Amino acid sequence: ASYAQLSFKACWLKVHHPAEFHAAVLTNQGGFYGPSAYVAEARRRGLEVRGPDINESRRGYWGRRKTLHVGFMVIKGLAAATVDRLLEERASGGAYTGLRDFMARTGVSLIETRTLIRAGCFAGLEGRMPGSRSTAPGGREQVDGLEGRMPGSRSTALPHQEGAQTGEGQDA
């Protein structure tokens, strides 16, 4: 009887609150299928899926109305302590106005800042889209104000991709 009741409640939530339902399943890493299957299902059900955003994302996925927001937990190479720091600073100091504002307020390392840029977290900010590349004098790479040689991979693999890790450094 308890399994039937659980199944009924899950189906009711899936039908009447699909964004919240999918966010809960994805954040809890539950269900029979991998995350990409649940994201694809959310899209088939008409939900807008928004990637990680420096001013909107939370640690895990979250849903509201017809929108499923991807959380910071999916970004490979981002430490849990960094997520804590950026969320705490955003809660106390308000939305980030740009990349320089983010860096000044959080003190996040250049490597992790670059990871956030490549994951598209700053794309929602007005002005020049962070992550666009140019070459500074002397042939040094410049990523929207981050000048100098920036080590690291160009990959922003998500946990459901082979070999990716969660924000806590454990294999997904």
N, C-alpha and C positions, 0 to 999 in steps of 0.2 A: 504494500500500500504506500509506503514512504517513497519508493522509486517512482511510482505512478504520479504521486503528488509533485515530486521534484521535476519530472518530465513535463507535467502540465504547466507548472510555473515557468520553466525555461522556455517552453513554446509560447506562452503568453507574452513574456518579456521580448522574445525575438520578434514577434508580430507587432506589438504595440510600442516598443522602445528599441528599435533595431540598432541604433548607434550606440546606446548605452550597453546593450547586450553584447555586441561585437567587441566593444572596448573592454568589457569585463573578461570575456573569453581570452582575448589576445594578451591582456595584461597579466592574467593568471597563467598564461601559457598552457591553457587547458584545451580540451577537445581532442578529437581523434586525429584531425588533420594538422598540417603545419600552418604557420601564420599566413603564408601567401594564399592559401585556400580560403581562409576566413576574410581576408581583405578583398579577394576577388568576389566572394559571396556578398559582401557589403556593397560593393560597386554594382553588382547585378540587382540588388534590392533598391538601387537608386540613391545610395548614400554618397556624399562627397567625401573623399578620403584626402585629408590634408597632411602633408609631410611635417617633419619636425620644424617648429618655429620658436625662435628665441623668446618671443613675448607671449606665446599661447600654449606651448607644450608644457606638460607635466612630466613626472617621472614615467608613468605608464600611459597607455592609451586612455583617451576619454572621449565620450560621445555626448552630443547634445543635438536635439531635434534630428536633422537629416545630415549631420556632419560627424565623421569619425576623425579624431585628431590623433596623430602618431606621437608617442612619447619619446623622451630622450633615451629610454631603456634600449631602443633598437640600434643606437649608434655605436658601432664598433670602435673601440679605443677611447671611450669616454668613461672616466672613473666615476664611481658612485659619489665620491666626495666632491667632485667637480659639479655634478648635477645638484647636490645639496647646496653648494655654495651659490650657484647661479640662481636657483629657485629662491633661496633665502634673501639674496640681494634684490631680486626682482620684487619679492613681497614687501620688503622694507623700503626700497628706493623707487619703486614704480617701473614702468616699462623702459626697456633699453632704447635709446634714441639712435644708436649707431654702433658700429664696431668699436670705435675708440671709447665710447661711453661704456660699453660692455667690458672692455679690457681694463679700463681704469677702475671700475667698480668691483670687479670680481678677482682680478689677479690670476686668472686662468692662464696656464702655460701657452706658449705659442703653438706647440704641437696640438694640444687639445682645441685651441681656438681654430686652428686650421681644419681640424676634424669637423668642428661645428659648421664652418664655412662650406666645406665640401659636401656636408649632409644637407645643405640648403637652409640651415636654420636662420640665416639673416636675409633671406630672399624677400621677406615681407616688409622689410624696412624701406622707407622712401629713399630716393636718390639712387646713386650708382649701386648696382647689385653687388654685394660682397662676393668674393670668389672669382670675380673677373680678373684676368691676368694681364699684366703688362710687364715690360722689361724696364727696370730702372737703369740709370747710367751705370756703365761698367758691366752690364750683362747680368745683374742680379735680378732674381725673380721678385716681383712685388705683387702681393695679394691684397688689394684695397687698403693700402696703408701699412701692411706688415712687410717691411722691407728686409732684405737679407736672404741668405740661403735658408730655406725651410726644409729640414729633413723629413722623411716619412713617405709613406705610400700615397698614391692618388686614389686609393680605394676607400669607399664609404660603405662597405658591405654591411648588410643588416643581419641580425641573428639567424634568420631563416635561410641565409645563403651559406653555402658550404665553408667551413673554417672560420666563421665569424664568432665573435664573443659578445656576451652581454656586458653591460656597464660595470659589472662586478668582476670581470676578468675570467668568468667561467664559460666553458663552451656551451653553446645553446643546444 
